[in-house]
Amino acid sequence: MTIDTIYMIHHTHTDIGFTNDQPIFWELQYRFIDDALRLVDQYKNNPSDSQFRWTVETTCGLEAWLKTASATEVDRLIAAENAGMIEIMAMQTNNTPLLNTIQLIESLRPIARMRKEYGFDIRFAMNCDINGQNWTLPDILLDAGIEGFSMAINHHFGGPPTPRPSIFHWQAPSGRTLPAFNGWQYSKLNDFGIGNESEDSFAEWLPKINAYLDSVGYPLTYLMLQGFHIYGDNGSAWGNFAEFANRWNQSGKTPRLVSATPRMFWERVKGDSARLQTSSGDWTDYWNFGCISAARETTINRTSRSRLFRSDALSSVLNLIGQNSQINLETSPTRWADRTNALYRDQAWLMLNLYGEHTWGADTASNEPQLEDSLSMDNHKKNIAYTARALSLMLERDALADFAHFIRRNDPTEMLVFNTLPWERMISGPLPKNLLIPRGLGSDTSSSRHYLGRMQQPTDFWTGRSEKEYNGGMGWLLKPVQVPAFGYKVVGWDDLSYMAEAVESDDSVVENSRYKITFDTQKGGITSLFDKQLNYEWIDSSAVAPLHGFIHEEVADFETSDPRKLLFSMDWKVTTETERGWLPDWKANRTAPSRLAMHKVYSLPSATVVEQILEHDKIGEIMQRTYIPTVGDQIEFQSEWKMGTTIHPEATYLLFPFNLPNTQARFDIGGVPVRTHMDQLAGSCRDYFTVQGWVDFNNGQHGVTIATPENPMVQLGDFHFGHNQSETNQERAMLLGWVTNNYWETNFPGAQPGTVTARYAILPYCGEFNESRAHQFAAEAEHARPILQHMGEAPADGLLPPSGTLLNLPQLPIETMSMRRAHDHEVLVTLLNSSDNTITTVLASGLLKFNSAWKCDLFGNRLDRLQVVDGKIEVTVAARRIITLLLEA
């Protein structure tokens, strides 16, 4: 088959950083669009096929331009977009799979605003450079009105699905399909000589291109190729593509070259839709292993996301409480939450999402960290995580404190415990002193309020910190308290206990109602987890490490000048094929701790805490904490240690080997489970995975779910980095919690000195895999720490009772993905049916009432009014579908 048309897509490639400090990057976005508008005018008299056209790759760049564009400039852009000279793509950034389902929805909100405010016709999406996207994305894009999605993967330290290029119907978890183009790398126009002063190079490439496309079974007679400014990434608009197309077409040569936007390609694809094959599965990414080259900030960003989820829910509660919209803002009991939500909520989510953008720093970061370029861009990137942290802290505290104004209390020293999840649950755990005892005045809604929660340690590890007055030398704990579903409860100081009251011992064997647990008192970790109820040993004793066992990994060769090239060797020579540069036989040194420096057991009525300090020859001290409830099936693990300044490639792991032969592994990508290999696109990554909530191993008789609330990267079965597996070879049911690495050779930090932390929880069970149980366990692990507010601020009028459910939200498998404030007295609730069956569910008033309800589109625009009967609405949600509801008080 001979290609008759090439659609030439010209865009910048959006790297937030990499080539310039991030503040410079944002300024350049203005210049890129300014240059594009100028070139549209310059080439407007060319024949249609060779007029200048420009594609806005991501909305974040356009939003930066809109901040300073004049009304005249905006009108020029609107005119160019209406004429088809400029097209705006839907994705906010070229993002990593760190973004969960609700973050992906948040990232698409700009297109709703742009459609409404400027009339832009945004119907297609693209991502470039990155190696994959979560399987949840096609459903979200379809719900956002997107008709096609393209990827242009850079296979450096990665690889695309096979074959490439290819075009197919990407079947989403719901069963719907989205046309997807797995294109060549976004530099291929340049690589094939299109844009050169001479046509000779392209003419030489043409027969090779046609032959290669025939060999991989490319189904169409037309092709989309992408190109950028000769400068490269973060380059501006360039007129050479239009000039080249004009010369080529004028000479009568074939194929026809069309200076195009993606819409022109996708509109033609619609006529060939029936010819496309359907592929289902996760487009599992390769590149995101770099996120744990800044492991502490990645963990911080995860906890910020949890806070924003809670603060949105609390802000929604305040919006439904029904205060008069004409109330004096100076005396309103919700004045500060109203203010911070209006000013900072969207910025907080933007910062959260920008941290998940794929560019971590300068192109010199890995190998030349001493350069100012490397230092500056690294700090700008990490500042995004810390900004999201600060805003999430402020938003949650203001919303929680203002909500507490409405709760009846007997004494200002009482505390409000909030449960953000839709089911009743037992809440307990450590509390920082400053959460309980305000600095200054308890009635102060400014500085004292926002000092609450300060000075939390990286983990809950207690031994030795009591001497440093950690938590006032007490180690405050909330005893287990049953808190209503999506509700709250007022507690007093009698509901607290203290680590100082624990009975201490050095026992190596600890028991609770279900388990007998044996700790290794020579080198650390757990060597036996015996289930007394099932008469079953859960730990695989033949593994290379015990449960919660620490392993340090490094490239074995210290003599070579560029050790990262022993992991992957990239040949940048231009070819039609995609040759992966992985070197699966790379040699690693892997070492465990050499000795145990401390083992201590703390016994409390509600739980047993075991703490160990391990010593590793290269890392130093590793502090580990195991939390075992007296009654319960789950166990929580925390670790912390300090990384050094070496830039020699290294990684750290925490291993969890389970005695579960012949298991199926699954991992969560945001309300959707992925079975390794079975639910993955061919050629996507099988060596490691980015996890949202949990990983599960199950063999039909037994299983275990591992919650990953703060540390997203895992390997499964064995150490697999760089193996470039085409299938999964799960040697054993072992989760390798991949906490850190510095394996990238370009724009990720070469070293990450300082403290890193890890937190996991496990839930062994008997029987078949149950997805709802896994989601519930992961949600409880994510929100395990008590969310408290002291009651010392002045109460409002019309108080709610000391305990209750605010709204009766649907139960699993219907997940409440988010609640967010809309207009006055309106709340948007986003639900996901995390099952393979259509489900009818009920959402009902609790202490808070709603009088009307609407079914909305993804962005909250009203579609159908719902009938409210006795404070309830009934909705039907198709399998794996998202719906958005609007509740109005």
N, C-alpha and C positions, 0 to 999 in steps of 0.2 A: 504494500500500500504506500502511495506517495502522498506526502503532505502537500495540500493545496494552499493552506493559509496558516500563517503564524501571527498570532495576536501578541503584540509586543507590549508588555506591561511595565511601565517605568514608575519607579517610586524610590524614595529614600528607604534605607533600612534603619529602623528605629532601635538603636542601642542607647539606653539611658545611662550614659557614661561611655566607657570603652575608649573613645577617641578624644573626648574632652570632659572636663569637669562637668558635673550634672547641671549647675546653673548656666554654664555656657551652652550645653545641649538644649536647654529650654529656650534660650534666646534664638538659637539657630532654627528652631521650628518656624518662627516668624519669617525668617529669610527664605526658607525652602518654599513655602507657599507663595511668598511674594515673587520669587523667581519663577515659579510655575505659572502664575497668572501673567507675568510678563511674557513668557514664552508662548502661552496660549495666544496672546495678541500677535506676537511676532510671526507665528506660522499659520495664522488664520486663513491666509489666501492659498495655502497649499491644497492639493486635492484632499478629499476627506480622509483617505487612508493614511496620509502622511502629515496631517495636522498634529500639532503637539497635544498630547493627552497625558494627564498626570493622575496617579492613584495615591490617595492619602492612606498609607498603610495602616495607621492606628489612630484612634480618636484622641489619644492623649496629646499627640502633636498638634492636632487641630484645635483642641481646647486651649492649648498654650497660645496659639495664634489668635484665637478669638478674644483673649484677655486684653489685647492691646490694639486690635484691628479697628480702624475707623469705620464709620457707617458706609462710606464709599467703598472701602476695601471689601467689606462684608457683601455689599451689593454686587461687586465684581465676582466674588466667589460664588454667590448664589446663581448669577447669570451663567458662569462657566459650568457649574454643576448641572443646571437645567439643560444646557446645550450638550451635555455629555462629554465635555472636555476635561472635567475633573470628576472623579468618583471617590466617595468616602467609604472605606471599609468599616466593618462593625466592631472589630476587636479593639479593646482599649490599649493593650500592649501586646508584645510577643511574650506571653506569660508562661511560666512554669506550671507543672501540675500541683504546686503548693496551693493553688486556689481551689477551694471546695465549691460545692454547688451554689451556695448563697453568694460567695465572692464572685463567681462567674456571672451571676445575675446582676450583682452590683456593678461589675465592670461593663455591662452592656447598657446601663442606664443613660450614659451620654447619648446613645443613638436615639432614645426616646425624646430627650430634650431637643436634639438637633432636628429631628423630624418635625417636632411641634413648633419650634421657634424659627427655623429657617426653611422648612419645607424640603430638606434634603431627602433624596430617595435612596435610603441605605438598605440594600437587600442582599449583600454578599459580604463574606468575611475572608480574611487571609491571615495566616501567620507565616513568618519566615525565620530561618536560622534554627529555631527550636526543633526538637526531635519528636514531639508528641503532644497529645492533649488527652485529658480525661474523657472517658467514654460518655460521661454525662453531658459533654458539650453539644453533640448534635441535637439532643432533645431541647436543650436550652436555646440554641440558635433557632430551631424551628419555631419555638414559642415566641421568639423575638422577631419573627417575620423574615428570617434569613433563608435564602433559597439555594445557596451554594457556599462551599468552604474549600479553600486551597491551602496547601502546605508547600513550602519550598525549603527543604531541610538542608542544613549544613552538616555533613556527615563527619566532621572533625570530632573525635571522641564520641562517635555515635553511629547512626545509620538510619536510612529510611525503610519503610515497608517495601516489600518486593512484590512485583517489579516496579521500577520507576523509570519514566513517568507512567502513571496509570490514572484512570478515572473510573470511579465506581460509586455505587449507592452505599453510603455508610449507614448501616442499620443501627439505630440507637437502641438503648435498653427497652424503650417502649414498643419497639417493633417498627416504628416509623423510619423513613430513610431520608438522608440528606445527601445530595450530590457532592462528592468530594474529589478533589484533584490532588494527587500525590506527585507534585511537580519536581523538576530538576531544581538544583540550588538557585537561589534568586539572582545569581550573577551570570546566568547562562547566556543572556543576550551578549554580554561583554565577552564571555569565554569563546563564543562561536564567531566572534568578529563583527557582530552587528553593532554599528556605531563607529567602526573604524573609518578612516578616510578612504580606504580601498575596499572593494567588495571581494577581493581575492580570497581572503581567509574564509569568509562565510561560504563562498562558492565551493571551496575545498571541503568544508564540513558537511555540506548538504547531503551528498550520497552516504556519508557515514551515519548521519542522523536518520535518514530513511531506512537504512539497513538495520540499524539498531532497533528502531521502533517496530519494524517487522519482526525482529527476533524475540521481542518481549510481548508481542501480541497486542500492541497499542491499537485500540479499536476505532479511532477516528481519523479523518483526513485533515484535521486541523489541530493546532497545538498552541498552548499558552506558554510563552517564555517571558521571564522577568529579567530586568536589568536595572543597574543603578549608575549614578555619576561615576566617572572614571576615578574620582577620589576614593570610592569604596563606601563602607558603612558610614551612616550619618552624613552622606553626601547630599548635595542639593539637586535641583532639577537641571537637566542637561538636554540641549537641543539636538545632539548628534543622532539620536535614534530616529527622530522625525526626518532629519536630513537624509539619513541612510535609506529609510523607507522610500522617500521621494525619489532618490536616484535609482534605487533598485527597481521600483515599480515602473518608473518612466522608461527604463530600458527594456521593459517587456519580459523580464525574467520571472520565473516561478521558483518557489511559491509566492503568493501575494503576501506582502508584509503590511500589517495593519498596526499603526500606532493606536493603541486601544486602551480601554479600561476593562477590568474583569467582566463587567456586565455584558460587553459585546461577545466575549467568549461564552459566558454562561447562557446567554439567550440562544446561541446556536446549539449548545448542548441539549437544550430542552427538546429539540427535534430528534435527537438521537438517544433520548432517555431509555427507550426500550432495549437498546443495545448494550447497556452498561450492566455489569455484574454487580451483585450485592455482597458486601462483606460486613460482618458483624464482629465487634470486639473493641477492646481498649487499645488506643493508639499510644502504647506505653513508651514513655519518654526515656531517653538516654542521658540527657544533659544535666538533669536536676541533682545528680550526685554532688554537684558543686555547691548546693545550698548549705551543706554541712561543712564547707570550708569557713563558714561563719556560723558555727553551730549554736553559739549562745544567742546570737541575734535571731536565728531561725526559731529557736525555742521561745524567745521573748515574743516574736510575732505570733506564734501559735497561741500563747496565753492572752495576747491582746485581742485576738479574734474571739476567744471565748468571752472576754469582757464585753466586747461590742455586741455579741449576741445577747448577753444579759442586759446590757444597758438599753438596747433597742426594745427589748421586752418590757423593761421597767418604764421606759419613756412612753410606751404604748399604754401601759396601765394608767399612768398619770393622765394621758389624753382621754381615757374613758371614764375617769372618776367623775367627770361631769361638772367641773367648775364653770361658772359663768364666764363666757369669753370676754365679757366687758369688765372683768375684775381688775382692780388696781394692781398693775404689775409690780408696784413697789411693795405691796403687802401680800401678794399671792404666795401661798405655801409651795407652789411649784415654780417660782420665778427663776431659780438658778438652773434647774433642770431644763426648763423651757428655753432659757438663754443658751446654755451650752449645746443643747440638741440643735437649735437653729443655726448656731455659728460653727460648730465643730464636728457634727455627726458625719456629714458627707466627706469632710476632709480626712477624718479618721479612717473611714473605709477606703478612701483613695490611697492614703499612706500604706494601709495594710496590703492593698493590692499591688502598689508599686514595688513593695519589697519582693513580691512574687514575680516581678518582671525578670527576664532571663539574664540581664547584664549585671554582674556583681561589682565590677570595677574596671580599672584600666587594662589595656592590652598588655601591660608590663607587669601586672600584679603578681603573677605566680613566681616568676623567675627574678624579678628585680624589685622586690618590695621596698627597697630603700629609696626609690625615686619619689620625688614629690608628687608626680602624677599618680603613682600607685597609692601613696598614703592619702592623698586628697580624695580620690574617687572611692576608696575603701571607706573613708569616714563619711562621705556624703551618702553612700549606700546604707551604711549602718544607721545613720541618722534617721533614715526613713523608718526603720524599725523602732527606734527610740521615740520618734514623734508619734507613731501609732500607739505606742505604750502610754505615753503621757496623756494623749487625748482619750484613750479608752479608760484610763484610771479616772480622769475627771468626769467623763460622761457617766460611768457607772456609779461613782460616789455621789454625784449630784442627784441622779435619778433615784438611787436607793435612799438617800437621806431625805429627799423631798417626799418620797412615798411613805417613809416612816412617820411623817407629820400626821398622816391620816389614820394611824393605828392606835387603838386604845392601849394605855399602859398604866401600871400602878406606881411605877417609880422610874425616875430618869436614868437610873443605872441599868435598867433592863435593856435587852438587845433583841433586835429583829433578825430572824434567820429567814432568808429568801430561797425558795426552790424554783428555779426557772424551768424545770422539766415537767412534762404533762402527766406525770404519775407521782403518787405519794411515795416518799422514800425516806430512809434513815440517813441523816446527815450528821457527820462527826468529823473531827480532825483538828490539826494544830491551828493555833491563832497567834498572830503577832501581838505583842503587848499593846502597841499603839492603836490596834483596832478596838481595844476594850477601854482604854483610859485616854481620853482626849487630852492633847496638849492645849493648854490655855483653858477655855471655857467650853463645856459641853453644849451650850446653847449657841455657840459661834458657828454661823453657816459659811464662813469664809476660810480663814487660815486653819482653824482647829479642825474643821470638817475635812479638809484635804491633807491633813497630817495623818489621818487614820490609815493604818496599814503600812506605814513607813518602816524601813529597816528590816524587811523580811530577808532572811538568809537565802542563798541559792536553792537549798533543799531543806527538808525538815530534820536533817541530821542533828542530833542533840548532844552527843558525847563531846565534852570539851568546850562546848559553847556556853554551858551554864556558868563556867568560870569567867566568861567574858560578858556576863550579864545579858546573854541572849534571852529575849523575852522576859527581861527582868529577873533572870535566874530561875524562872518558874517553869517554862515550857507549857504555856497554856493550851488546853485542849477542850473542845466542845464534846461533851459526852454524846453518845448516840441519841438523836432527837428525831422523832417521826414528824415530818413536815408535809402538809397537804400538797396535792398535785397542783402545779402552777399556782403556788400559794406561799404562805409565810406562817411563822409562829413566833410569838414573843417568849423569850427565855430569860432566866435570871442567872445570877452568879452561882446558884446551886447546881446549875447545869454544866458547870465547868469542872475540869480536873487538871492536874498538873503533873508534868513529868517528874518533878521532884518527889512526888508521892509514890512513884513506882517502886516495886520490889526489884532490886538488882541482883543479877547472878551472871555466871559465865557458862550456863548450861549449853551443851552442844545440841541437845534435842529439845524441841518445843512442840507442844500439842495444843490444838484447839478442838472445837466440837467435831471437826471433820478430818483434819490432817495430823499426821505425825511427821515433823520436819527435822531433818538432820543437817546441821551446818558443818562445813569443813573448817576446823579450827587450826589447820596448818597453813592453808593457802587461800581460804575464803570461798564463799559461795555456798550453794545448797547441793548436797550429794544425794539426798533422798526426800521425796515428797510422796509420802505414803497416804493413800486415801482409805481411811478406816471404814467409811460407809460402803465403798465399792470393793474393798480388799484389793487395791490396785496401786502399783508403783507408777508414778507419772513421769519420772525422769529417766532419760536414756543414759545409762551409766557408761556406755561405750563411746560417747561423744568426747570431743577434744577439750571440753570445759564443763564445769558444773552449771547448774541453773543460776542465772545472774552472774555468769563467769565473765571476767574481763579478759580481752585479748588485744594486744597491740600488734599492728601489722606495718611492715615497711618494705620498700623495694630493697632487695638483698644487696644489690651492687652499689657500693659507695665510691667506686673508682671512676665510673663514667661521668662525664661533664654534664650530661643532660638526662638524668635518670627517668624522667617522665616519658621519654621516648622509648623506654623499655616496656611501657604499658600500651602505648599507641603510637604508631609512626604514620604520619599523614603525608601522602604524596599529593601535592597540589597540582600536578600535571592535569591539564584539561582532557577529559575523556567523556564519552557518552555513558559508559558504565559507571557505577558507583562502587569503587573499591574500598572496602572497609580496612582501616589500619590497625584494628585490634591485634594484640600479641598475646594470645591466650596462655602461652607457656612462660609468662614472666615469673621470675623467681621472687618469692616473698619470705621474709623472716617473720614468724609469728611467735609471740611470747606471752606467757601468762604471768601473773604476780609471782614473785619469788618467795614471799612469806606473808604471814598474817601478823600484823602489829597489835591488833586489838580486837577483842570479841566481847560484846556485852549484851545482856538480855534485860529488858525493862518490862515487867509484868504489871499491867493495869487491869481493872475490872472489865473494861470493854475491849482490850486488845493486848497483844504482846508485840513489842518492838525489839528487833534484833539489829544491832549496829556492829559493823566491822570496818576496820581500817586495814587495807591491803597495801603492800609495798611492791612497786614494779621498778625494775632496774632503770628504765628510761623515763617513765612518767612520774614516779615518786608515789606519794600517798593517793590512794583511791578510797573515798569514804562511801560506804554502802549502807542502806537502811532498808529493812524488810518489815512491812506493817501487816500483821496477821490479826484480823478481828477475832474476838473470842467466839462469836457465832457468825458464821458466814462462809461463803464458798470462794470468795476472791482474795487475792494476795497482791499487795502493792510493793513495788521495788523502786528505790531511788538511788542514784549514784551521782557523785561529783568528783572531779579531779582537775588539775591544772595542766594545760598544754604549754609547751615551750615555744621557742623562737626558731626552731629548725625549719628550713624549707625543703629538706629532703622529703620525698613523698612518703607519707605515713597515714595510717587510719587507726581508729579505735572502735571496738565492738563490745557489746554485752550479749552473751549467748544464752538462749533458752531452749535446750534440747529436751524433747518430750518422747516418751515411750509410746509412740503411736505408729505402728507399721502400716504401710500402704495407705497413706492419707491423701486426701485432696486438699490443697492449699487454696485459700481465698483471701483477697485483700479488699478493703473498702476504699472507694474513690469518692465518697460523698453521698451515701444513701444507696449505692449500687455496689454489689459484690462482683469481683472479677476472679474467675477461676484461672489460675496460672495456665498459660498456653491455650486452654480451651476457649477462653474469652479474650484473646489478644489477636490483633492483626498480625499477619505473617510479616516477619522482619522487624517487628517492634521489640523493645528491650525485654529480655527474659533473665538478665543477670541480677537485676535489683529493681526495687519498686518504691514509688512514692505513695505513702499510705495516709489516708485521712483519719479514720477512726480506729480500725482494728485489722488484725490478721487472724485467720482461723485455720486450724488443722483438724480434719475429721476423717475417720475411716468407717463410719457407719455404726460402730459400737461405742467408740469414745471420741472425744474431741476436746480441744482447748481453744479459747479465744484470748488473744493478747491485745489489750488496748494500748494505743500509741498516742497519747494525748499531746505530747510535746516534741517528739522526735520522729520525723516523718519517713526517714530512709531505712529500708530493710533489705537484707538478702535472705533467701530461703534455702534451707537444705544444707548449704555449705558455703565456703568463701568462693564467690563467683565473679568478682570484678574483673572485667577485661576478657571474659571467656567467650563473649559473642555467641551465646547459645541460640540455636534456632528452635530448640525445644527445651522444656524444663526437665531437668534430671534431678528430681527431689530425692537426694540421697537419704534423708531422714527428716522427721518432723522437727526441724530446728529453725527457730527465728534468730537471725543475727541482727540485733539492733545496731544499726550502723550510725554511730554517734558523731564521728568526725572523719574527715579526710582532707588532704590538700593535693589531690591527684590531677586536677586541671592544670594545663600548661600555659594558659593565657590570662584571662581576666578574673580569676578567682584568687582570693588571698593565698599567698604561699605559706603563711603561718597564721596561727590564731592564738597567740599567747593569752593565758588567763584561764579562768574557771569555765568549765563546761558542765552541763547537767543532763541527766536522763531520768525519765520516769515512765515506767510500764506497769501494767497490772494484768494478772492472768485469771481466767475463769475456767477451770477444768469442769467437764460435764460428761454425762453418760447419754448415749443415743445419737440421733441424727443431728446434723447442723440445723440450727434455727436462726434465720437471719434477724428476726425481730429481737431475739435475745442478745445477739451480737451488737446490734445498734444500741439497745438499752444499756448494756454493760459499758460500751465505749462512751456514751453520753454521760453516764454516772462517773466514769473515770475522769472525763474532761472537766466536769464540774464538781469534783470530789471535795475541794476545799470549801469550808463553810463561808457563805456570803453573809456578812453581819453588818449591822448598823446600830450603834447605841441610840437610846431613846431620849437623849438629853436635849435635843432641839425642841422648840415650842410646838405643841400639837395644834392641828387645824380644827375647824369645826366639822361636824358630821363624821365622827370617827368610825372606822371599821372595827370589827371584833379582834381580839388578840390572836386569832388563828383563823385561817380559812383559805378556800380555793377562789381565785380571782375570776378565772374563766375555766370552763370544762372543755379542754382541748381534746381533739381526737387521740385515740390510743394507737400504738403500733399495731400493724405495719404502716399506718399513716403517720409520717414524721412531720412535726412542726419545724420547718427549716428556719423560719424567721418570723418575728413580729416587728413591725416598724410603724412609727407614727405617720399618719397622712395629714389631712387637714384637721381643723379643730374637731375634737371628739370623734375622730375617725382613725381606724387602725387597719393596716394591711397585714394579713396572715398568709404566709406562703407554706403550702403543704406539699409533701411528696409521698406518693404511694410507693413504698419500698417493697413491693411484692409483685408477683407475676399475675395477679388476679385483679379484676375490677372490684372495687370496694365502695360500699355506701357507708358513710360515717356521719356522726353528729357532732356539731360544735354548739355549746350551750353557755348561757350566762351563768356566772357564779355570783360572787359578791358584786361584781361589776356587771351591768346590764347593757345590752345593745338592743336597739329598737328596729333597725333595718340592716339589711346585708345585701351585698352584690357579689356576683362572680365577675372577676376582672381579667384583663390580659396580664402578661408577665410584669408589666410596669405599673399596674394599678389603675388602668383606665377601665371604667365600668362597662360591662357587657350585658349581663342579665341580672335582673333583680331576683333575689331569693326570698321565699316566704319564711317569715319568722313566726313560729308557733310556740307559745309558752316559753319564750326566750331561747328557742332552739332553731337551728337550721340543719337541714339534711343535705349533704352533697355526695355525689358519686364521682369517684376518681378512678380513671382508667389505670391499668397496670403500668407502673414505672413513670406515671405522668405527674407533672407539677401543676397545681392550681393555686391561684391567688384570690383571696376573699377580702372584701372590705366590710368591716363592721362599723356601724355608726350608732353612737349613744344618743 
